[in-house]
Amino acid sequence: MVVLLFVVVAGIGLALVDMGTGPYNYESRNGLLGRLFRLATLIPGLTSGVRRLHDINKSGWWLLMGLIF
């Protein structure tokens, strides 16, 4: 829960910094810092999801169902 709070707060902070500096696309809300942050948190987020699925005796491949639906 603490990690989720950190990701949300850091994401909001980086979005505000992105809006104030550098190229920022207001239509897609993408800035360089936000992209780098999402890239840096992608693998830890996936591994955390797989770990939670293993906690309930499910395969980590079930995480891919989110891409389909």
PLY file of the C-alpha trace (Angstrom):
ply
format ascii 1.0
element vertex 69
property float x
property float y
property float z
element edge 68
property int vertex1
property int vertex2
end_header
0.00 0.00 0.00
2.90 2.32 0.75
4.40 1.60 -2.67
1.12 2.46 -4.39
0.96 5.74 -2.49
4.54 6.53 -3.50
3.83 5.78 -7.17
0.73 8.00 -7.18
2.40 10.91 -5.40
5.56 10.66 -7.50
3.52 10.41 -10.69
1.53 13.54 -9.85
4.69 15.40 -8.89
6.48 14.42 -12.08
3.44 15.39 -14.16
3.47 18.85 -12.60
7.18 19.21 -13.28
6.66 17.98 -16.86
3.99 20.62 -17.44
6.32 23.36 -16.30
9.43 22.29 -18.17
10.33 20.76 -21.50
8.09 19.48 -24.25
4.72 18.33 -22.95
1.83 17.03 -25.02
-1.35 18.30 -23.35
-3.60 16.07 -25.45
-2.01 12.80 -24.34
-0.60 14.16 -21.05
2.84 12.74 -21.77
6.10 14.30 -20.74
9.62 12.96 -20.66
9.78 12.50 -16.87
6.42 10.76 -16.78
7.46 8.36 -19.52
10.71 7.53 -17.75
8.87 7.02 -14.46
6.34 4.66 -16.05
9.15 2.73 -17.69
11.03 2.47 -14.38
7.95 1.19 -12.52
6.77 -1.24 -15.21
8.85 -4.29 -14.23
8.39 -3.88 -10.44
4.65 -3.48 -11.00
4.44 -6.63 -13.09
6.48 -8.67 -10.63
4.32 -7.45 -7.77
1.18 -8.50 -9.62
2.62 -11.94 -10.35
3.62 -12.31 -6.70
0.06 -11.49 -5.58
-1.34 -14.05 -8.01
1.07 -16.67 -6.68
-0.17 -15.84 -3.16
-3.62 -17.09 -4.18
-2.18 -20.10 -6.07
-2.81 -18.71 -9.55
-0.38 -18.61 -12.43
1.35 -15.33 -13.18
0.11 -15.62 -16.77
-3.33 -14.53 -15.51
-1.88 -11.04 -15.36
-2.05 -10.96 -19.16
-5.85 -11.20 -18.99
-5.83 -7.49 -18.19
-4.43 -6.83 -21.66
-7.24 -8.77 -23.31
-10.19 -7.32 -21.39
0 1
1 2
2 3
3 4
4 5
5 6
6 7
7 8
8 9
9 10
10 11
11 12
12 13
13 14
14 15
15 16
16 17
17 18
18 19
19 20
20 21
21 22
22 23
23 24
24 25
25 26
26 27
27 28
28 29
29 30
30 31
31 32
32 33
33 34
34 35
35 36
36 37
37 38
38 39
39 40
40 41
41 42
42 43
43 44
44 45
45 46
46 47
47 48
48 49
49 50
50 51
51 52
52 53
53 54
54 55
55 56
56 57
57 58
58 59
59 60
60 61
61 62
62 63
63 64
64 65
65 66
66 67
67 68
